[in-house]
Amino acid sequence: MRIVCIGGGPAGLYFGLLMKKLHPQHSITVVERNRPYDTFGWGVVFSDATMESMKVWDPESAAEIQDAFNHWDDIEVWFKGTRQRTSGHGFVGIGRKKLLNILQKRCEALGVELLFETEVNSDLEFPDADLIIASDGLNSKIRNAYADVFQPDLVVRPNRYIWLGTKRLYDAFTFDFRKTEHGWFQAHIYKFDNETSTFIVETTEEAYEKHGLGELDQQGSIDFCENLFSEVLEGAPLMTNARHLRGSAWLNFNRLICGKWSHFNGKSHVVLMGDAAHTAHFAIGSGTKLAIDDAIELTNQFQKLGHEKDKIPAVLDAYEEIRRVDVARIQNAARNAMEWFEVVGRRYADTLEPEQFMYSMLTRSQRISHENLRLRDKTWLEGYERWFAARSGINVKEGERAPPPMFTPYTVRDLTLKNRIVVSPMAMYSAKDGLINDFHIVHLGSRALGGAGLVFGEMTCVSPDARITPGCLGLWNEEQAAGWKRLVDFVHEYSGAKVGIQLGHAGRKGATKLAWEGIDQPLPESETWPLISASALPYLKHSQVPRAMTREDMDRVKADFVRATELAVTTGADWLEFHAAHGYLFSAFLSPLTNRREDEYGGSHENRARYPLEVFKAIRAIWPKEKPMSVRLSCHDWFEGGNTPDDAAIFAEMFREAGADLIDCSSGQVWKEEQPVYGRLFQTPFSDKIRNEIHVDTIAVGAISEADHANSIIAAGRADLCAVARPHLADPAWTLHEAARIGVKNVAWPKQYYSGKGQYETNIERAAQTAAGAK
């Protein structure tokens, strides 16, 4: 094959040398606009996994690269007059120029043609090429020429950064956070050779503008950064190697995702690689890693499918399918880390104590979890657990293990939960006439015995026509209240759990079949009841059309909630939650997708929240002052024109001012055509934002399925409580079992079950030993 790599960065060079090594008959040219052995940039960071792959694919270049690596295990954070350090993180860094020089030299030795100082404007300049690698970077001319095919999605991120260097050497990956009169700046610092360190300075657009950095030349920006970070620099000057850039050299990061990675231009197959196909923020140092991994996987597919020209289409399809998954995973982690730094000032630096700030920063990508930190640096994590426990009122004796964060108590108003695990409200559709029956007693009672700190019943409806289905629980009469009291009394007598009641009204999502008979499907006309909502919009196209609520309707529903709250007081329940999420009645008022009103209850945030707040205030006035109330919010509608996390934060602040103690942060189920973006703990960022920007306690929900998740969320201050749903359906004793799984033995089991505790813990220990021995 005739192969041309346009762009002499890591992707193009490494692919060229691998293909030439494995199939010397290929004619391979790498075209680079810069001079031979010349490049810009400072240091780059590799992962151990990528380095191991390079050792397999080309041991010669890998050995030289590894010899040039700088290794460090520690992360050090300078923040608010403190210096905190943790170990076991295993970074490797190398100068970008050194890396490319090694790859250039290896290409030459293998017979790859390197063509320098050549500007390529089009792939059509190489009509004899069978395969063209477009590795020409973020501003790829090749990709841009076929934008309709490659479908690039380029987002300019809000923060500004400048990439500098210094001759001061650091023995840890160092982060320095400094506050100025206009906002926070942070430096990302790491050594990449024996005499130089990378020094990236980042800040918000607002701070950049107010300090006038855009009006300075590069030297002016360097002088500013040297002054701001003088303590960590210890007098060492900062340097730039980007004198070729005009102005101050402050940049915005560009996040790139492409819909397609390859194209046939009529003569040649063109494929994107490296930054031309995707970018990952420097916060987790993965740009070079992704480029090298691209080169390895494309080579791997040629090895598997064949090096003949007719195999190229299949190779490119397989390459994109495999790499897209890994790139999405890395980009997701990079996005989390990037967004952490973008909001670090207002969300974390201004509010968190140094110890929790450090933990939050270490886990910012959500790839590093609580137990992963224990593997990396057990001493540091145990010290942090002691600090967190002390903040929760637990003084751990010398030599004792501190409880993990999820097993610390939580106090709100006069109520203390024994731990921070909540059994989510989960619809069981098993009531008749709204009454709790034996199923609910066993179902909820078993979860209380299973160790959770707070157990919620399902959404409990305030009137017959407020129900989602005929099987929903209700609280509109004294018989129903008596059933609730029976449950509350059982939980209080036989467990240390507390009981929560979630009051709600189905609105336009009411009068539907039981879930297992057809979720969201409308009841037959003979079994239905009239529906009301903010506006006359059905949930499904064939659903019943609700009536837009009149003021008379509003008064009646408010009276229903007041009555239900009065009944809830008589049950002895510990907690009340106001359901304003998931497209039900009050959620329908809050969302612009479902609220099309033109009166004082529609339009602005204040108007859309007017009626939900009116009802909330009415029941808060009745619910005992010593007992907490939370509000369940859909923090993202996942559909264009709907509420976003920014809107949710506005509503959260309104409810906080109205007396809400916590915001229960969920999302979705407002608009049937929603397009959620799922992922690891995908709803936790909503809780994080509201807790740390609106300064109200929160409950995190969604894809929390193990103790490691809960401990990471709570320890980082992303939520105060974690609500666990589906895992509790599969395992009523989820909390007790998770405690045993992570080796926490001082969590009390029900006395009736105590004889099973030791055996369960022993079996887990034996299984772990067996697994360790098999490795």
Beta strands, then each sheet from edge to edge (+ up, - down):
strand 1: 2-6
strand 2: 27-31
strand 3: 43-46
strand 4: 70-72
strand 5: 75-79
strand 6: 82-86
strand 7: 91-95
strand 8: 113-115
strand 9: 131-134
strand 10: 152-166
strand 11: 173-180
strand 12: 183-191
strand 13: 197-203
strand 14: 238-239
strand 15: 251-258
strand 16: 262-264
strand 17: 269-272
strand 18: 410-412
strand 19: 415-417
strand 20: 421-423
strand 21: 454-456
strand 22: 460-461
strand 23: 498-504
strand 24: 532-533
strand 25: 547-548
strand 26: 575-580
strand 27: 629-634
strand 28: 662-666
strand 29: 697-700
strand 30: 721-724
sheet 1: 8+ 2+ 1+ 9+ 17+ 16-
sheet 2: 3+ 7- 4+
sheet 3: 6+ 5- 11- 12+ 13- 10+ 14-
sheet 4: 6+ 5- 11- 12+ 13- 10+ 15-
sheet 5: 18+ 19-
sheet 6: 22+ 23+ 21+ 20+ 30+ 29+ 28+ 27+ 26+
sheet 7: 24+ 25+
end
